């Protein structure tokens, strides 16, 4: 198990983020909840949760938030912001801004994105290109040099209930997953070296509750070293055709 105590939870007040905070506390970690509104965060998070005020879209507010952390779990999203540019500003920009605030430090990272992230013709990509921006956030993490796990959950709180987890790779499947068991998996991925350097989709359903997370993670293949994309991903978003801002960000977050 890696030597981790203080975990910055980005998106801690969301419906999945609250499960992450609860699980991290239960596992003996110190969750540090990033929030724009401290009063709202205190109203929805467990008592005595440490809260740090910052805004993912305002980089100068994040330096203090990342100062003493050992790891980051990203469960943020722009679900409550209907503006088309919100996917770039929040889903992608939040990851870029946290990495920038960290400077040359590269703590362990667990990033939650979504299934469909490589399926560019999916309707989720209409308008603001939500899937493309989530995929770009994955690329930032992979190329940053940080030890990472990237988790692509299925439809949240949808499908048959149950705590039996299965993982897939290649982004071709579709099913649901409960938020509570997803929160547990995200924390376990942070604590288990069998999850390092891997990107996978995850679903839950009926059957024996998953308890051996090491065995679960060992079933996934690692990403190719220094690759922008995940193992088995469709190569349909060429790096040399990306917006200048994205190419600049990738160059900036790379550690020397």
C-alpha positions, 0 to 999 in steps of 0.5 A: 500500500502506498504511503498516502494520508492527505487526499484532495477530493475534487468534486467532493460535494457531488453525489459520487464525491460524498461517497469518496469522502466517506470511504477515504475516512473509513480507510484511515485517510484524511480527505481534503474537500475542495469546495467553492462554498465552505458553508455548503460543503459543511452542510453535505459532508461528514462532520470534521471533514477538512475543507479547502476553498478554491475554484477549479476555474481560478488557478490562483485559488488552487495553490494553497489547496494542493500544498500538503496533499499526498494524492488527488481523486478527481470526481468533478464535472460540469453537470450543473453548468449548461454552457457549452464551454463548461466542459473545457473550463471545468472537466478539462480545465480543472485537471489542467489547473490542479496539475499546474498548481502542483508545479513539479510535484506529481502525487498519485492521481485517480481520475474519473471520466466516463464511458463513451469517452472515445466514441466521438459520434455519441450524442454526449459529444454534441454541442460542447464536445463533452467527451473530447474534453474528458478524453483530453483531461485523461491525456493530461494525467497520462503525460504528466508523469504522475502515478495514476489510475483512470476510471471510466464508470458506466451510467451512474446509479442505473441498471441492476443494483448490486456491488459486484464489479467488473472492468472492461477496456477499449470503451466499447461496453455500456452498463450501469454502476452504483455511486456508492460502490464506485466511490469505494473503487476510486479510493481502493484504486488509490491505495492499490498498486495493481491499479497503477498506470491503468485505464478501464471502464467499470460497471456493477450489478448482481452477484457477490460483492467485490472484496478483492480489489487487487484481483479486480485491478490485476485483470486490466492491462496497463497503458503503454508507457508515455502514451497519451491514450489508453490501451485498446483505445480507438485512435480517433483524436490525433494529437497533432490536430488538437487545439493549440491550448491543449498542445500547450497544456500537455507540454506544460504539465510534463515533468522535466 
